[in-house]
Amino acid sequence: MKYSYSDEIRNRLTKDGYSIDKPVGCGTQGCAFPIKERPNRILKITEDKSEAATMSIFIGKNFKNIVNVFDVWSYPKIDSKTYFIEEEREETVPRS
């Protein structure tokens, strides 16, 4: 998955208080970036509309086995196919 986004998206994220650099991981539909201003959170940038819709259900809810989700949004005037998910940063455990 790509992790370079347009300058317009990057500028809008910065304006909204999200400074991101290199991803901590990428999947088939997007990447997860640490947020410099919020070290305990991750910004997932995805093209998976269903993931964004599903994660929006979890905003503000605390579940034992699901990370906390703080916000889900898009910038439809910039890119209608890209979604942003701010969630709790959890350390991954290596698979054995």
Number of C-alpha atoms within 10 A of each C-alpha: 12 11 16 12 10 11 9 11 16 16 13 15 15 12 10 9 13 19 18 17 13 11 18 11 13 16 10 10 14 20 21 24 23 22 20 14 11 14 10 13 20 23 23 23 24 25 18 14 15 10 14 21 13 11 19 16 11 18 17 11 11 11 9 6 6 10 16 20 21 16 16 22 14 18 14 10 6 12 12 11 12 20 21 19 22 23 21 17 19 11 7 6 6 5 4 3
